[in-house]
Amino acid sequence: MDLGFRGDVVDFYQRYRRGYPDAAVDLVVDEFSLSRDDIVVDMGCGTGQLTLPFAGRVRAAVGVDPEPDMLARARQDALARGVANVGWMVAADTDLASLGAVLNGLGAVTIGQALHWMDHEALFRKSRPLVRPGGGVAVFTNGTPLWLQDADWSRALRSCLEELTGKRVTRTCGTDEETQQRYAADLAAAGFEVRSHRVEYSDPLELEAVVGNVFSALPVDRLPAPERRQAFFEQVGRALEPYAPFTEHVAVRVLTGRSG
């Protein structure tokens, strides 16, 4: 399935998607007793926001994504940071079973805020035989989308985006409670011992980061043309100006499914 996350979208994704706090990564390390003997596979890795932090805590990390442009940027970032124990594979969640032919006894299979694009039930089932005893699956959601937060500036953003696009903006990207409960139930059905974790923090947002984050969530064919992006920026700025400054309250949720 072509989701359109390539080209200019990759630049916005790399610059404006929040990374995952160390506390969220470390709780997974503790939950699965990850060590320098372990390999972690990060599915739907994008530009490596989760892959690279895990690489610093285990023997090796493998980022898997169906979009070559995302992986090219992830590889550049790894080189720039001097991270050598990481590899990148062009593949989708449907390819996980075949990856098991070369990757098994894994410490963990991780999925950042990309699981809503995948067949999560099948992914959980296929992960079960690939992870070592005590390892498991960790599902991260990196805060509610900017346009669905409980703040006046977020409601203004949502109204502005709906006016600009002519469509309702309702996608939760897997962060809503109903979806989280479904993920947990399906992890348990796949044979994992499930626990839920939460890491919360607040951080100021600049208007540039708000618009950049919105652009990072759009497929390339829906991204405003370069000559129209300044007008888009200005229209969002006018809508949000009465509510400045902006503070995002981020609730990072991590579901862990531990293998017995």
Buried (B, 14 or more C-beta within 10 A) or exposed (E): EEEBBBEBBBBBBBBBBBBBBEEBBBBBBEBBEBEEEBBBBBBBBBBBBBBBBBBEBBBBBBBBBBBEBBBBBBBEBBEEEEBEBBBBBEBBBBBBBEBBEEBEEBBBBBBBBBBBBBEBBBBBBBBBEBBBEEBBBBBBBBBBBBBBBEBEBBBBBBEBBBEBEEEEBEEBBBBBEEBBEBBBEBBEEBBBEBBEBEBEBEEEBEBEBBBBBBBBBBEBEEBBEEEEBEEBBEBBBEBBEEBEEBEBBBBBBBBBBBBE
